[in-house]
Amino acid sequence: MHLPRREKLQLMESLWVDLNQAEVEVESPAWHEAVLRETERRVAVGEEEMLDWEEAKRRLRERR
């Protein structure tokens, strides 16, 4: 999308306000619970590492 940054930010803000005002609940798909439980299991047995958001972003950027 070729819009100035300011316009993009205004669009994002408008979307965010609209989405927050919606009264419709969005249900997670059933498979989300299975994936979350598997991740919890891997964390519990040391197969998965918990990272804070800043560290996760840093590592993702290094993969490029």
N, C-alpha and C positions, 0 to 999 in steps of 0.2 A: 504494500500500500504506500503510495507516494504522497503522504501528507506531512506538513510540518510537524515537528515534535510536539509543539504546543497543542495543535488540533488533535493529535493522537492521545495526548494526556486528557484532554477535555472529553473525548469519546470514551476513554476508559472510565473516567469519573462518572459519566452519565450512565454507562452500563452498570457500574458497581452500585450506584444509588438505586437503579431500577431493580437489579437482582436482589438487593437487600430489602426492598419493599414488597417483593412478591410473597404471597402467603402460601404458596404451593410448596409442600415438602418434597424434596427429591430423595428417593430411596436409593441406597447403594445396591448394586447388583449382589445377588447371593454369593457369587464367587469372591467378592471382596473379603468376606469373613474368613473363608478358607485361606486366602493368601496372607491375611494378617496373622492368623493362627500359625501358619507355617513359618512366617518371619519371626514371631515370638519364640517358637520352638528353636529355630536356628540361633537366635540371640542367647537363649537359655543354655544351650550346649556349646557356645563359643564358636559357632560356624558363621556368625554374622556379627558385624561390628556396628555399633551405634555411633553416629557422627552428628555434631551440631551442624546447623545449616551452613555456616560460613565455611567449615571444613569440607562439607559435601560439595559446595559450589567450587571451591578451589580444586578439588580432585577431578571434578567433571571438566573443568577448564583445561587441566593438564592433559586430558585424554585427547584433545583436539589434535 
